[in-house]
Amino acid sequence: MSVRSTAEVIDRFNRAFTEHQAGLLADLIAEECVMASVQPAPGGQLVRGRAACTAWWTAVLEDRATQFTPQDVIIAGDRATIVWTYRFGAGPDSWVRGVNVMRVTGGRIVEAIGFSKTAGEVPLAAEADEVDRRTRTGGV
C-alpha cells in the first residue's frame, strides 16, 4: 500500500461522516491517535488510541438522525482544517458550526481537535472582567 496524502486521508474521513460509512475509517486512524471532541465545554473529551478514536467516531457517524457537512477543507502539509456544520435535529436551530484541526502522519490521522460554536452566550472579555471584579470585591 502506498502512503496516502493528507488530502486523501481527510477526503476519506469526511466521506465516512457524510455517507455514514464506518468502514471508510478502516486503516485511517494511527495507533497513537489523540482526539479532543467539541464537548463537554470548555476542553472537550480527550480520546486516545486507534480503537478508542475509531469507536468514538463510529458512534457519531452511525447516528442516521444527524448530518455532518464539510463546508471548507484546507490542507497545509501534514495539517488539515475542516470547517463543518453538524445537524442534530429537524428544527431550524438544531445545528452547530465548527472546525476540526487534524494532523496526518504516514497516511493516518494522529491528531484531531474539534471546536464548535457554543450554545448560549459567552461573555465578551470586558464583561468577563466586570463579573470577575464584582466577584472579588463582593460588589454588585
N, C-alpha and C positions, 0 to 999 in steps of 0.2 A: 504494500500500500504506500502510495506517495503521501507526503505530508500535505495536509490541506492548508490553504492560506487562511488568514484571519477572515477575509471576506466570505470564503466558502463555509467556514465554521459558523459564522454569525448568520449567514443566509439559512443554513440548515436549522440552527437553533430557532430562528424566527418562524420558519415553516412548521416546526414541531408545534408551536403555540397557535399559529393561525389555522393550521389544519387539525389540531387536537390529535396529533400522532406521536405518542410517546416513543415509538420505535425509532424516530429520527434522532433521538438523543443518544442512541447506542454509539459507543466509541467516540463520543463528542466531549465527554467530561473527563478531565485529568484526575488521577487518583488523589492528588494533593489539592484539589479544587476547594476554594473558600468562597462562600456566598453570603452576602448580607441582604436579607429581604427588606422590603419597604416598611414592614410592620413588625412588631409594635414600635410606635414612635417613642423616643426620638431616634434610637440607634438601629432598630430592626433586629430580626432574629439572625444569629450567626450560625451558619450550617457548614460543616467541614467534611470533606472526603467525597469521593465519587458516588458511593452508594447513597449517602445522605442527601447530597445535592440532587442526584437523579430522582430519588424518591420525592423530594420536596417539589421539584419542577413538574414531575409526572402528576402529582396530586392536583396541581393548579391547572395544567393543560387538559386533564381528563374531565374537568368540570365543564360539561357542554352548555351550561347556563351562562357561561362567561365568554367574552370575546376580547382577545388581545390583538391590537392592530399597530404594527410598527408605522410610525409617521416619517421618520428620517433615520438613516443609518450613516454614521461617519466612521470610516476606517482610517487609522493612522498607525502603520506598522503593526505591532502586536496588540494594539489597543482598538477598541470599538466603542462607540457611543450609540445607543439605541434610544431614540425618543419615541414614546409609545402612548397609546390610550388603552385603558382596560375597562371594559363594560361589564358590570356585575349584576345588572338587573334591567328591567324593561323601562323603568321610569326615566324622565328626561335628565335627572340629576344622578342617575345610577352609573356613574363612570368617574374615572380619575385619569389625570395625565401624569406621566412620569418619565424617568430616564434610567437606563442601565448603563453602567460603565464596566466594560468587560476587558479581560486580558487573555490572550491566547498564546500558548507556547507549545511548539511541536504538534500543531494541528488539533489541540484540545484546549478547552476552557479551563483556566487555572484560577481565575478570579472574576467575580460578578458582584457588583454593588448596586443595589436598587434604591432609587429615590422617587418620591411622588409628592404631588400637591397634597396638602393635608386638609382634612375636613375641619370645619370650624375656623376660628380666627387665631392667627398667631400675632402677638403684639409687635409693632414696629420697635426698633431699638430704643427710641426716645420714650415710648410708652412703657417698655420693659424697665428702663432706668427709673421712671417715676414710680412704678409699682415696687421696685426694689428699694427705693428711697423711703417710701411710706412704710414698708415692712421693717426696715432697720430703725426708723425713728418712732414707730408706733403712731405715725400721723395718718390723717385721712386724706 
